[in-house]
Amino acid sequence: MLILHCPYCGVRAEETELSPGGEAHLKRFGPGSDDDAFEAYMFARKNPKGVHFERWRHAYGCGKWFLAARCTATLEVFGTYPAQSTEPPAEIIEKIKAKRPEWKGFS
Amino acid sequence: MKRYSVFAIAREALTHHQGWERAWKSPVPKASYDAVIIGAGGHGLATAYYLGKNHGIRNVAIIEKGWLGGGNTGRNTTIIRSNYLQDPSAAIYEKARSLYETLSQELNYNIMFSPRGLLMLAQTHHEVRGYLRTVHANNLQGVVTEWIGPERVKQLVPIINIDGPRYPILGALYQARGGTARHDAVAWGYARACSEMGMDIIQQCEVTGVRSENGQVTGVETTKGYIGTKKLGIVVAGHSGQVADMAGFRLPVESLALQALVSEPIKPCMDVVVMANTVHGYMSQSDKGEMVIGGGTDGFNNYTQRGSFHHIEETLRALVETFPMISRLKMLRQWGGIVDMTGDRSPIISKTPLGNCFINCGWGTGGFKAIPGSGWAMADLMARGEPGPLATEFDMWRFREGRFIDESVAAGVAH
């Protein structure tokens, strides 16, 4: 069972308390942007087999959105951090690099 | 290859069953082929089969990372139906369903197709309206479905509880020609027919790279060495994104885990397939007597072929409410598969940005029922280089252009 630590209320929340919200750190493109960028923003998720940054909501807890770094190939959780982050925090990146030396890094 | 028949059984019985041949060969890959298909699941093997049968292209290799039919083909709930709302979906799923009807005879391999009838229960007024709309659409599309009331549902499924307190059965969308088939046999039957046509099925051979020159595909790197090809078909379901990445393009697909489970075998009690989309569970009885049960996908990206435990609980809770008599059944086995979901819950059968490289993916939670139709359309696309009538609408650029084939909202499909 997937267990994530909510960075707001501090609860170790298990899956039934949480709602998944898809890939995190999407750069938004709207009117005026070119078709490729808009298509990629709308539909082309990274869908990696390995390190994945994603949004979760502590739905049956404090109700807040937060972000998590997780491995989709092993379900290992590297850490969680506040939704206000525009990119993953340095300590989580370091932790992932230590555990997954072949990982190409956040892009 | 010797044909399977009642006479073959008698003949082999006289020789202590020592004379049965292997159903397919396990060859060493050649240096190059006219067409290479990545993925020896149902869709990949069907593609190869129709390439040979409909288009005469037989110098074909089907490359499989694991074992034949070991992915989603061996992990589904074997349901076959074609009661979709949108025209392109109804066309391809109905093509598949109609091919299933004679597939055993065509392949000389018993796929145990059982058109036992399929019910999609309506348990809210919204669903009633939705299914009435689907019935009308299906009748215009030439797909035979009908709307039936709760009494008829009870008649068809005596073990169902039609007046539950939470979600009473208000009626159902009934496709009498829907049903089930033996999922492994579909892969095995196609594999045997492909092998007989001289195609090479190469198992335990993982693709590690796609080579191209001047924007045209030239071959694939594999764990068994380089294999050249004039045409490449990617038919790998959950790992489509991975292989597309090797070929240099991105797909509007996300990979999620979908689970199924079976109960201990019991005496025959339900001879139709029942799907309850509001409470999210569906059930049929296998020929062995097991109740075959499925539900919804997990909500997060996953490649592990195992799903969340709480989903099993939710699915069973829903089904116990609908079929009270199953409350004391023990569950025997549970498994997960990785499904490739597109934004509009419809598949992709398409050319790609790489020349002579084609992709068939995005079948999501409902690929098994489509295997023959999908293979037919994909073979057509690979042979001619342009999509035929079944595949025209399913190209990968429909997202960019806003031409969705929206089955997620329209039909509320749970498969």
Contacts between the chains, C-beta under 8 A, distances in Angstrom:
chain1	res1	chain2	res2	distance
A	1	B	308	6.7
A	1	B	309	5.9
A	1	B	310	7.4
A	2	B	300	7.6
A	2	B	308	6.8
A	15	B	308	5.7
A	15	B	310	6.2
A	16	B	310	5.0
A	19	B	299	7.1
A	20	B	298	7.9
A	20	B	299	3.9
A	20	B	300	4.1
A	22	B	254	7.8
A	23	B	301	7.9
A	35	B	400	6.2
A	39	B	399	6.5
A	39	B	400	4.2
A	40	B	250	7.2
A	42	B	343	7.7
A	42	B	399	7.1
A	43	B	252	3.6
A	43	B	343	5.3
A	43	B	399	4.6
A	43	B	400	7.7
A	44	B	250	4.5
A	44	B	251	7.1
A	44	B	252	5.6
A	45	B	252	7.6
A	45	B	253	7.8
A	45	B	254	5.2
A	47	B	241	4.4
A	47	B	251	7.7
A	47	B	253	6.3
A	47	B	254	4.9
A	47	B	255	5.8
A	47	B	301	6.3
A	48	B	241	7.9
A	48	B	301	7.9
A	49	B	239	7.3
A	49	B	241	7.8
A	49	B	242	5.8
A	49	B	255	7.7
A	49	B	303	4.8
A	52	B	301	5.6
A	54	B	300	6.7
A	54	B	301	7.0
A	70	B	300	7.8
A	72	B	255	7.5
A	72	B	301	4.7
A	72	B	302	5.6
A	72	B	303	5.1
A	72	B	304	7.7
A	73	B	303	5.1
A	73	B	304	6.8
A	74	B	304	7.0
A	75	B	302	7.1
A	75	B	304	5.8
